Amino acid sequence: MSVDAFAHTFLVAAPPARVFEHLADPHSYVGLSPLVVAVRDVRTDGDQVGYVALERFRFWTNRIRVTMTLDPAAPAVVSDVVSPGRVRLRAAVTLAPSGAGTEVTETITVDSPSLLRRYVVRTARSVQLRRAAELTRRMSDRPA
């Protein structure tokens, strides 16, 4: 198994509370994450939200189990993902006020079999950057 980690920091034009509210809702990830086409079986237990997301790839659809841990005081959202093929991913998002907006930092750690490593890391990084662009767009389009 190989473990890789990488981070991305970007700014959005919305206050941290609004960004947190958006990221804390599993349904927001449909389209926010370019592979996620549906979210099912959402259940909340205190500061944890579990759900199943359907990721659509070119020739197949993955059912992934996601457990989000929410910390509105930080604010932060940590998503632990269990994907087929023994792939495990953790996306930790922290939010900090920055002028009239929010500095968003997403750190991804992915654990994958060596045979899948290159594909998994490349895909996770691509998704991370597209998710940042879409969140930036959504927060600039959304009224205060």
MIVO-71913 format. One record per atom (N, C-alpha, C, O): x, y, z; atom name; residue in one letter. Coordinates in Angstrom, 2 decimals, padded with zeros to 5 digits. Example, Ala and Ser with C-alpha at 12.3 -4.5 7.8 and 13.67 -1.06 7.14 Angstrom:
! residues 2
       px       py       pz  at  aa
   013.19  -005.69   007.80   N   A
   012.30  -004.50   007.80  CA   A
   013.20  -003.30   007.80   C   A
   014.24  -003.32   008.46   O   A
   012.85  -002.25   007.08   N   S
   013.67  -001.06   007.14  CA   S
   012.90   000.03   007.87   C   S
   013.41   001.14   008.04   O   S
! end
This chain:
! residues 144
       px       py       pz  at  aa
   000.85  -001.18   000.00   N   M
   000.00   000.00   000.00  CA   M
   000.89   001.24   000.00   C   M
   001.94   001.27   000.64   O   M
   000.45   002.24  -000.72   N   S
   001.16   003.50  -000.81  CA   S
   000.31   004.61  -000.21   C   S
  -000.90   004.65  -000.40   O   S
   000.96   005.52   000.52   N   V
   000.27   006.66   001.10  CA   V
   000.84   007.92   000.47   C   V
   002.05   008.11   000.43   O   V
  -000.05   008.78  -000.02   N   D
   000.33   010.05  -000.62  CA   D
  -000.50   011.15   000.02   C   D
  -001.64   010.91   000.42   O   D
   000.07   012.35   000.11   N   A
  -000.65   013.50   000.65  CA   A
  -000.31   014.74  -000.14   C   A
   000.82   014.90  -000.61   O   A
  -001.29   015.61  -000.30   N   F
  -001.09   016.87  -000.99  CA   F
  -002.18   017.84  -000.54   C   F
  -003.24   017.42  -000.07   O   F
  -001.91   019.14  -000.67   N   A
  -002.84   020.16  -000.20  CA   A
  -003.02   021.24  -001.25   C   A
  -002.19   021.42  -002.14   O   A
  -004.14   021.95  -001.13   N   H
  -004.44   023.06  -002.02  CA   H
  -005.14   024.13  -001.19   C   H
  -006.07   023.84  -000.43   O   H
  -004.70   025.37  -001.34   N   T
  -005.31   026.50  -000.64  CA   T
  -005.82   027.49  -001.67   C   T
  -005.13   027.79  -002.65   O   T
  -007.04   028.01  -001.44   N   F
  -007.64   028.96  -002.38  CA   F
  -008.61   029.86  -001.61   C   F
  -008.96   029.57  -000.46   O   F
  -009.05   030.94  -002.24   N   L
  -009.95   031.89  -001.62  CA   L
  -011.33   031.82  -002.26   C   L
  -011.46   031.62  -003.47   O   L
  -012.37   031.98  -001.43   N   V
  -013.73   032.09  -001.94  CA   V
  -014.35   033.36  -001.38   C   V
  -013.97   033.84  -000.30   O   V
  -015.31   033.91  -002.12   N   A
  -015.94   035.18  -001.77  CA   A
  -017.19   034.97  -000.93   C   A
  -018.28   035.39  -001.31   O   A
  -017.02   034.31   000.21   N   A
  -018.13   034.09   001.14  CA   A
  -017.53   033.91   002.53   C   A
  -016.39   033.46   002.67   O   A
  -018.29   034.24   003.57   N   P
  -017.77   034.06   004.93  CA   P
  -017.64   032.59   005.30   C   P
  -018.34   031.74   004.74   O   P
  -016.74   032.27   006.23   N   P
  -016.52   030.86   006.62  CA   P
  -017.80   030.12   007.01   C   P
  -017.95   028.95   006.67   O   P
  -018.72   030.77   007.71   N   A
  -019.95   030.09   008.14  CA   A
  -020.76   029.60   006.95   C   A
  -021.31   028.50   006.99   O   A
  -020.85   030.40   005.89   N   R
  -021.62   030.00   004.71  CA   R
  -020.91   028.87   003.95   C   R
  -021.56   027.94   003.47   O   R
  -019.58   028.96   003.86   N   V
  -018.82   027.89   003.19  CA   V
  -018.97   026.59   003.98   C   V
  -019.19   025.53   003.39   O   V
  -018.86   026.67   005.30   N   F
  -019.00   025.49   006.15  CA   F
  -020.38   024.86   005.96   C   F
  -020.50   023.64   005.81   O   F
  -021.42   025.68   005.98   N   E
  -022.79   025.17   005.81  CA   E
  -022.92   024.40   004.50   C   E
  -023.55   023.34   004.45   O   E
  -022.34   024.94   003.45   N   H
  -022.40   024.29   002.13  CA   H
  -021.65   022.95   002.14   C   H
  -022.16   021.95   001.65   O   H
  -020.44   022.95   002.71   N   L
  -019.62   021.74   002.72  CA   L
  -020.16   020.69   003.69   C   L
  -019.86   019.50   003.53   O   L
  -020.93   021.09   004.69   N   A
  -021.47   020.15   005.67  CA   A
  -022.68   019.39   005.14   C   A
  -023.14   018.44   005.78   O   A
  -023.21   019.78   004.00   N   D
  -024.37   019.13   003.40  CA   D
  -023.90   018.15   002.32   C   D
  -023.38   018.59   001.29   O   D
  -024.07   016.85   002.54   N   P
  -023.61   015.87   001.54  CA   P
  -024.16   016.12   000.13   C   P
  -023.47   015.85  -000.85   O   P
  -025.39   016.63   000.03   N   H
  -025.99   016.86  -001.29  CA   H
  -025.23   017.93  -002.08   C   H
  -025.33   017.97  -003.31   O   H
  -024.49   018.79  -001.39   N   S
  -023.69   019.82  -002.08  CA   S
  -022.58   019.22  -002.93   C   S
  -022.09   019.87  -003.85   O   S
  -022.18   017.98  -002.64   N   Y
  -021.06   017.37  -003.35  CA   Y
  -021.43   016.86  -004.74   C   Y
  -020.56   016.54  -005.54   O   Y
  -022.74   016.78  -005.03   N   V
  -023.16   016.42  -006.39  CA   V
  -022.79   017.59  -007.28   C   V
  -023.35   018.68  -007.15   O   V
  -021.88   017.36  -008.18   N   G
  -021.40   018.41  -009.06  CA   G
  -020.26   019.22  -008.47   C   G
  -019.41   019.73  -009.21   O   G
  -020.21   019.36  -007.15   N   L
  -019.06   020.04  -006.53  CA   L
  -017.83   019.18  -006.74   C   L
  -016.77   019.68  -007.13   O   L
  -017.98   017.90  -006.48   N   S
  -016.94   016.95  -006.83  CA   S
  -017.33   016.41  -008.20   C   S
  -018.40   015.81  -008.33   O   S
  -016.51   016.59  -009.21   N   P
  -016.93   016.30  -010.58  CA   P
  -017.32   014.85  -010.84   C   P
  -018.01   014.57  -011.82   O   P
  -016.90   013.93  -010.00   N   L
  -017.26   012.52  -010.20  CA   L
  -018.56   012.15  -009.51   C   L
  -019.20   011.17  -009.89   O   L
  -018.97   012.90  -008.50   N   V
  -020.15   012.54  -007.70  CA   V
  -021.42   012.94  -008.44   C   V
  -021.65   014.12  -008.73   O   V
  -022.24   011.92  -008.73   N   V
  -023.48   012.14  -009.48  CA   V
  -024.73   011.93  -008.62   C   V
  -025.83   012.30  -009.02   O   V
  -024.56   011.34  -007.44   N   A
  -025.71   011.13  -006.54  CA   A
  -025.22   010.87  -005.13   C   A
  -024.10   010.39  -004.91   O   A
  -026.07   011.21  -004.17   N   V
  -025.80   010.97  -002.75  CA   V
  -027.03   010.26  -002.19   C   V
  -028.17   010.66  -002.44   O   V
  -026.78   009.20  -001.41   N   R
  -027.88   008.39  -000.85  CA   R
  -027.59   008.06   000.60   C   R
  -026.47   008.19   001.09   O   R
  -028.65   007.62   001.27   N   D
  -028.54   007.06   002.63  CA   D
  -027.83   008.00   003.60   C   D
  -026.94   007.57   004.34   O   D
  -028.21   009.28   003.61   N   V
  -027.59   010.25   004.51  CA   V
  -028.11   010.02   005.92   C   V
  -029.31   009.90   006.14   O   V
  -027.19   009.95   006.87   N   R
  -027.57   009.79   008.28  CA   R
  -026.63   010.63   009.13   C   R
  -025.42   010.69   008.90   O   R
  -027.23   011.28   010.13   N   T
  -026.47   012.17   010.99  CA   T
  -026.46   011.62   012.41   C   T
  -027.48   011.15   012.92   O   T
  -025.29   011.67   013.03   N   D
  -025.14   011.24   014.42  CA   D
  -024.19   012.22   015.10   C   D
  -022.97   012.06   015.05   O   D
  -024.76   013.23   015.73   N   G
  -023.93   014.25   016.39  CA   G
  -023.14   015.03   015.37   C   G
  -023.70   015.63   014.46   O   G
  -021.82   015.02   015.52   N   D
  -020.95   015.78   014.61  CA   D
  -020.51   014.95   013.40   C   D
  -019.64   015.38   012.64   O   D
  -021.11   013.77   013.22   N   Q
  -020.76   012.93   012.07  CA   Q
  -021.94   012.75   011.14   C   Q
  -023.09   012.58   011.56   O   Q
  -021.64   012.80   009.85   N   V
  -022.63   012.59   008.81  CA   V
  -022.09   011.49   007.91   C   V
  -020.99   011.60   007.37   O   V
  -022.85   010.43   007.77   N   G
  -022.46   009.33   006.89  CA   G
  -023.36   009.30   005.67   C   G
  -024.54   009.64   005.76   O   G
  -022.82   008.89   004.55   N   Y
  -023.63   008.76   003.35  CA   Y
  -022.91   007.89   002.33   C   Y
  -021.73   007.57   002.48   O   Y
  -023.64   007.53   001.29   N   V
  -023.08   006.79   000.16  CA   V
  -023.13   007.73  -001.03   C   V
  -024.17   008.30  -001.34   O   V
  -022.00   007.89  -001.70   N   A
  -021.93   008.71  -002.91  CA   A
  -021.68   007.80  -004.10   C   A
  -020.94   006.82  -004.01   O   A
  -022.29   008.14  -005.20   N   L
  -022.03   007.43  -006.45  CA   L
  -021.09   008.27  -007.28   C   L
  -021.41   009.41  -007.64   O   L
  -019.94   007.71  -007.59   N   E
  -018.94   008.36  -008.44  CA   E
  -019.01   007.73  -009.83   C   E
  -018.90   006.51  -009.96   O   E
  -019.19   008.54  -010.84   N   R
  -019.26   008.02  -012.20  CA   R
  -017.94   008.26  -012.91   C   R
  -017.48   009.39  -013.06   O   R
  -017.35   007.15  -013.34   N   F
  -016.16   007.19  -014.16  CA   F
  -016.59   006.85  -015.59   C   F
  -017.77   006.59  -015.83   O   F
  -015.68   006.85  -016.49   N   R
  -016.02   006.61  -017.90  CA   R
  -016.75   005.28  -018.11   C   R
  -017.77   005.23  -018.81   O   R
  -016.24   004.20  -017.52   N   F
  -016.81   002.88  -017.79  CA   F
  -017.45   002.22  -016.59   C   F
  -017.92   001.09  -016.70   O   F
  -017.48   002.87  -015.45   N   W
  -018.08   002.25  -014.27  CA   W
  -018.52   003.31  -013.28   C   W
  -018.17   004.48  -013.38   O   W
  -019.30   002.86  -012.31   N   T
  -019.77   003.71  -011.22  CA   T
  -019.31   003.09  -009.91   C   T
  -019.53   001.91  -009.66   O   T
  -018.67   003.90  -009.08   N   N
  -018.22   003.48  -007.74  CA   N
  -019.26   003.89  -006.71   C   N
  -019.77   005.01  -006.75   O   N
  -019.56   003.00  -005.80   N   R
  -020.32   003.35  -004.60  CA   R
  -019.28   003.53  -003.51   C   R
  -018.58   002.59  -003.13   O   R
  -019.18   004.75  -003.00   N   I
  -018.21   005.01  -001.94  CA   I
  -018.94   005.39  -000.66   C   I
  -019.96   006.08  -000.68   O   I
  -018.39   004.91   000.46   N   R
  -018.94   005.26   001.77  CA   R
  -018.13   006.43   002.32   C   R
  -016.90   006.39   002.35   O   R
  -018.85   007.46   002.75   N   V
  -018.20   008.67   003.25  CA   V
  -018.69   008.93   004.67   C   V
  -019.89   008.85   004.94   O   V
  -017.77   009.24   005.56   N   T
  -018.10   009.70   006.89  CA   T
  -017.47   011.08   007.06   C   T
  -016.25   011.23   007.04   O   T
  -018.34   012.08   007.22   N   M
  -017.85   013.44   007.45  CA   M
  -017.89   013.74   008.94   C   M
  -018.88   013.44   009.61   O   M
  -016.82   014.31   009.44   N   T
  -016.79   014.80   010.82  CA   T
  -016.78   016.33   010.73   C   T
  -015.90   016.93   010.11   O   T
  -017.78   016.93   011.35   N   L
  -017.98   018.37   011.26  CA   L
  -017.52   019.06   012.54   C   L
  -017.80   018.60   013.64   O   L
  -016.80   020.16   012.38   N   D
  -016.38   020.97   013.52  CA   D
  -016.70   022.43   013.19   C   D
  -015.86   023.14   012.65   O   D
  -017.93   022.88   013.52   N   P
  -018.31   024.25   013.18  CA   P
  -017.48   025.31   013.92   C   P
  -017.38   026.44   013.44   O   P
  -016.90   024.97   015.05   N   A
  -016.12   025.94   015.81  CA   A
  -014.79   026.25   015.13   C   A
  -014.29   027.37   015.23   O   A
  -014.21   025.28   014.43   N   A
  -012.89   025.47   013.82  CA   A
  -012.88   026.52   012.70   C   A
  -011.98   027.37   012.76   O   A
  -013.73   026.58   011.73   N   P
  -014.56   025.51   011.19  CA   P
  -013.75   024.56   010.30   C   P
  -012.78   024.95   009.65   O   P
  -014.18   023.30   010.31   N   A
  -013.48   022.28   009.53  CA   A
  -014.43   021.13   009.20   C   A
  -015.38   020.86   009.93   O   A
  -014.15   020.47   008.09   N   V
  -014.88   019.28   007.66  CA   V
  -013.84   018.25   007.26   C   V
  -012.98   018.51   006.43   O   V
  -013.92   017.06   007.86   N   V
  -013.03   015.97   007.50  CA   V
  -013.88   014.85   006.93   C   V
  -014.81   014.37   007.57   O   V
  -013.56   014.44   005.71   N   S
  -014.29   013.36   005.04  CA   S
  -013.37   012.15   004.91   C   S
  -012.29   012.23   004.32   O   S
  -013.84   011.04   005.47   N   D
  -013.12   009.77   005.33  CA   D
  -013.89   008.93   004.32   C   D
  -015.09   008.67   004.49   O   D
  -013.20   008.50   003.27   N   V
  -013.83   007.81   002.15  CA   V
  -013.28   006.39   002.05   C   V
  -012.07   006.17   002.09   O   V
  -014.20   005.44   001.92   N   V
  -013.85   004.04   001.67  CA   V
  -014.35   003.73   000.26   C   V
  -015.54   003.78  -000.02   O   V
  -013.41   003.42  -000.62   N   S
  -013.71   003.18  -002.01  CA   S
  -013.31   001.75  -002.39   C   S
  -012.44   001.16  -001.74   O   S
  -013.93   001.19  -003.43   N   P
  -013.53  -000.14  -003.87  CA   P
  -012.04  -000.18  -004.23   C   P
  -011.43   000.86  -004.47   O   P
  -011.49  -001.35  -004.27   N   G
  -010.10  -001.53  -004.64  CA   G
  -009.13  -001.21  -003.52   C   G
  -007.95  -000.95  -003.76   O   G
  -009.63  -001.24  -002.28   N   R
  -008.81  -000.96  -001.09  CA   R
  -008.22   000.45  -001.12   C   R
  -007.12   000.67  -000.63   O   R
  -008.97   001.40  -001.69   N   V
  -008.55   002.80  -001.71  CA   V
  -009.24   003.51  -000.54   C   V
  -010.45   003.42  -000.37   O   V
  -008.43   004.22   000.25   N   R
  -008.95   005.02   001.37  CA   R
  -008.46   006.44   001.17   C   R
  -007.30   006.68   000.86   O   R
  -009.37   007.38   001.35   N   L
  -009.01   008.78   001.15  CA   L
  -009.54   009.60   002.33   C   L
  -010.65   009.36   002.81   O   L
  -008.75   010.55   002.77   N   R
  -009.18   011.50   003.80  CA   R
  -008.97   012.89   003.24   C   R
  -007.87   013.25   002.81   O   R
  -010.05   013.67   003.24   N   A
  -009.98   015.07   002.80  CA   A
  -010.31   015.93   004.00   C   A
  -011.43   015.91   004.51   O   A
  -009.33   016.70   004.46   N   A
  -009.52   017.59   005.61  CA   A
  -009.56   019.02   005.10   C   A
  -008.59   019.52   004.53   O   A
  -010.70   019.69   005.31   N   V
  -010.89   021.05   004.84  CA   V
  -010.95   021.97   006.05   C   V
  -011.75   021.77   006.96   O   V
  -010.10   022.98   006.04   N   T
  -010.14   024.01   007.09  CA   T
  -010.47   025.34   006.44   C   T
  -010.10   025.61   005.30   O   T
  -011.19   026.16   007.20   N   L
  -011.66   027.45   006.70  CA   L
  -011.16   028.55   007.63   C   L
  -011.21   028.42   008.85   O   L
  -010.67   029.63   007.04   N   A
  -010.18   030.76   007.83  CA   A
  -010.66   032.05   007.18   C   A
  -010.62   032.19   005.96   O   A
  -011.10   033.01   007.99   N   P
  -011.50   034.30   007.41  CA   P
  -010.34   034.93   006.67   C   P
  -009.19   034.86   007.10   O   P
  -010.66   035.57   005.55   N   S
  -009.64   036.26   004.76  CA   S
  -010.32   037.45   004.09   C   S
  -011.02   037.28   003.08   O   S
  -010.13   038.63   004.63   N   G
  -010.81   039.81   004.09  CA   G
  -012.32   039.59   004.18   C   G
  -012.84   039.27   005.25   O   G
  -013.00   039.78   003.07   N   A
  -014.46   039.59   003.03  CA   A
  -014.83   038.15   002.70   C   A
  -016.01   037.84   002.55   O   A
  -013.85   037.27   002.58   N   G
  -014.12   035.90   002.17  CA   G
  -013.50   034.88   003.09   C   G
  -013.36   035.10   004.29   O   G
  -013.15   033.75   002.50   N   T
  -012.62   032.62   003.26  CA   T
  -011.44   032.00   002.54   C   T
  -011.47   031.79   001.32   O   T
  -010.39   031.71   003.31   N   E
  -009.29   030.91   002.79  CA   E
  -009.62   029.45   003.09   C   E
  -009.82   029.07   004.24   O   E
  -009.67   028.66   002.05   N   V
  -010.00   027.24   002.15  CA   V
  -008.73   026.44   001.90   C   V
  -008.06   026.64   000.88   O   V
  -008.40   025.54   002.82   N   T
  -007.28   024.63   002.62  CA   T
  -007.80   023.21   002.70   C   T
  -008.40   022.81   003.70   O   T
  -007.57   022.46   001.65   N   E
  -007.97   021.05   001.62  CA   E
  -006.71   020.20   001.53   C   E
  -005.92   020.33   000.59   O   E
  -006.53   019.34   002.52   N   T
  -005.40   018.41   002.54  CA   T
  -005.95   017.02   002.30   C   T
  -006.84   016.55   003.02   O   T
  -005.43   016.36   001.30   N   I
  -005.88   015.01   000.96  CA   I
  -004.77   014.02   001.27   C   I
  -003.61   014.23   000.91   O   I
  -005.15   012.95   001.95   N   T
  -004.26   011.82   002.18  CA   T
  -004.95   010.61   001.57   C   T
  -006.11   010.33   001.87   O   T
  -004.25   009.90   000.72   N   V
  -004.84   008.75   000.05  CA   V
  -003.94   007.54   000.24   C   V
  -002.72   007.61   000.09   O   V
  -004.56   006.43   000.57   N   D
  -003.89   005.15   000.79  CA   D
  -004.42   004.20  -000.29   C   D
  -005.62   003.92  -000.33   O   D
  -003.54   003.72  -001.13   N   S
  -003.99   002.88  -002.24  CA   S
  -002.97   001.79  -002.54   C   S
  -001.79   001.93  -002.22   O   S
  -003.43   000.70  -003.15   N   P
  -002.50  -000.34  -003.56  CA   P
  -001.50   000.22  -004.58   C   P
  -001.85   001.08  -005.39   O   P
  -000.29  -000.25  -004.53   N   S
   000.77   000.25  -005.42  CA   S
   000.36   000.20  -006.89   C   S
   000.70   001.09  -007.66   O   S
  -000.36  -000.83  -007.28   N   L
  -000.78  -000.99  -008.67  CA   L
  -001.70   000.14  -009.12   C   L
  -001.69   000.52  -010.29   O   L
  -002.50   000.69  -008.20   N   L
  -003.45   001.76  -008.53  CA   L
  -002.94   003.15  -008.20   C   L
  -003.57   004.15  -008.55   O   L
  -001.81   003.23  -007.54   N   R
  -001.33   004.49  -006.96  CA   R
  -001.33   005.65  -007.95   C   R
  -001.91   006.70  -007.67   O   R
  -000.70   005.48  -009.07   N   R
  -000.56   006.58  -010.03  CA   R
  -001.93   007.12  -010.46   C   R
  -002.15   008.33  -010.47   O   R
  -002.82   006.21  -010.81   N   Y
  -004.16   006.61  -011.25  CA   Y
  -004.93   007.29  -010.11   C   Y
  -005.56   008.33  -010.32   O   Y
  -004.88   006.71  -008.92   N   V
  -005.62   007.26  -007.77  CA   V
  -005.12   008.66  -007.42   C   V
  -005.93   009.56  -007.22   O   V
  -003.83   008.86  -007.35   N   V
  -003.28   010.17  -006.98  CA   V
  -003.60   011.20  -008.06   C   V
  -004.01   012.32  -007.75   O   V
  -003.42   010.84  -009.31   N   R
  -003.73   011.77  -010.41  CA   R
  -005.21   012.17  -010.40   C   R
  -005.54   013.34  -010.58   O   R
  -006.08   011.21  -010.19   N   T
  -007.51   011.48  -010.17  CA   T
  -007.89   012.31  -008.96   C   T
  -008.66   013.27  -009.08   O   T
  -007.37   011.96  -007.79   N   A
  -007.69   012.71  -006.58  CA   A
  -007.23   014.16  -006.68   C   A
  -007.96   015.06  -006.26   O   A
  -006.06   014.39  -007.24   N   R
  -005.55   015.76  -007.39  CA   R
  -006.40   016.54  -008.40   C   R
  -006.71   017.71  -008.17   O   R
  -006.76   015.92  -009.50   N   S
  -007.60   016.57  -010.50  CA   S
  -008.97   016.93  -009.90   C   S
  -009.47   018.04  -010.12   O   S
  -009.55   016.01  -009.17   N   V
  -010.85   016.26  -008.53  CA   V
  -010.71   017.40  -007.51   C   V
  -011.59   018.26  -007.43   O   V
  -009.63   017.40  -006.75   N   Q
  -009.41   018.46  -005.76  CA   Q
  -009.41   019.84  -006.42   C   Q
  -010.06   020.76  -005.93   O   Q
  -008.69   019.98  -007.51   N   L
  -008.59   021.27  -008.19  CA   L
  -009.91   021.68  -008.83   C   L
  -010.27   022.86  -008.81   O   L
  -010.63   020.74  -009.39   N   R
  -011.94   021.05  -009.99  CA   R
  -012.96   021.38  -008.91   C   R
  -013.81   022.25  -009.11   O   R
  -012.88   020.70  -007.77   N   R
  -013.78   021.00  -006.65  CA   R
  -013.52   022.42  -006.13   C   R
  -014.46   023.14  -005.80   O   R
  -012.25   022.82  -006.06   N   A
  -011.91   024.18  -005.62  CA   A
  -012.50   025.22  -006.58   C   A
  -013.06   026.22  -006.14   O   A
  -012.37   024.98  -007.87   N   A
  -012.91   025.91  -008.86  CA   A
  -014.43   026.00  -008.76   C   A
  -015.00   027.09  -008.85   O   A
  -015.09   024.87  -008.57   N   E
  -016.55   024.86  -008.48  CA   E
  -017.03   025.51  -007.19   C   E
  -018.02   026.23  -007.20   O   E
  -016.35   025.26  -006.08   N   L
  -016.74   025.90  -004.82  CA   L
  -016.55   027.42  -004.94   C   L
  -017.40   028.18  -004.48   O   L
  -015.47   027.85  -005.55   N   T
  -015.23   029.29  -005.77  CA   T
  -016.37   029.89  -006.59   C   T
  -016.88   030.96  -006.27   O   T
  -016.77   029.19  -007.65   N   R
  -017.87   029.66  -008.50  CA   R
  -019.17   029.71  -007.71   C   R
  -019.89   030.71  -007.77   O   R
  -019.48   028.66  -006.98   N   R
  -020.73   028.61  -006.23  CA   R
  -020.81   029.72  -005.18   C   R
  -021.86   030.34  -005.00   O   R
  -019.72   029.95  -004.51   N   M
  -019.74   030.97  -003.44  CA   M
  -019.80   032.37  -004.02   C   M
  -020.32   033.28  -003.36   O   M
  -019.29   032.59  -005.24   N   S
  -019.39   033.91  -005.84  CA   S
  -020.77   034.15  -006.44   C   S
  -021.20   035.30  -006.57   O   S
  -021.48   033.06  -006.80   N   D
  -022.84   033.17  -007.37  CA   D
  -023.91   033.25  -006.29   C   D
  -025.03   033.68  -006.56   O   D
  -023.58   032.86  -005.10   N   R
  -024.57   032.75  -004.02  CA   R
  -024.69   034.08  -003.28   C   R
  -023.68   034.63  -002.85   O   R
  -025.91   034.60  -003.11   N   P
  -026.06   035.86  -002.39  CA   P
  -025.72   035.71  -000.92   C   P
  -025.83   034.62  -000.34   O   P
  -025.30   036.80  -000.32   N   A
  -024.88   036.80   001.11  CA   A
  -026.05   036.55   002.04   C   A
  -025.87   036.51   003.25   O   A
! end
